[in-house]
């Protein structure tokens, strides 16, 4: 079940972008260990919410209107992601050169493609926010 949660480093970056939705788990800051949320007993500032990958994708859709897709090239079983930026507001559309990003590797599985896609989504949003 732990592989359903995004890694600590990405959870921390999502927190910095404003992610604050209820989650089934959290990372304890002191040791980055993942715990079910029902075990939480401390202060909120000593934890990082641990979203599952679907929550991360939903966050980018709802907050930034950025849609992404994980797909497979059926002939060679290569997973890749596509990030659709065509729905960005007009004032930010000029910041982005093009509408799609694609990435992939021969040894990726679906979960790895999801993580790589979330990494790219974070980079895109940080770039948009800095301009």
PyMOL commands that set and color helices and strands:
alter all, ss='L'
color gray80, all
select helices_A, chain A and resi 2-4+8-17+37-39+44-46+53-64+90-93+110-130
alter helices_A, ss='H'
color red, helices_A
select strands_A, chain A and resi 25-28+33-36+47-50+67-73+78-84+100-105
alter strands_A, ss='S'
color yellow, strands_A
deselect
rebuild
show_as cartoon
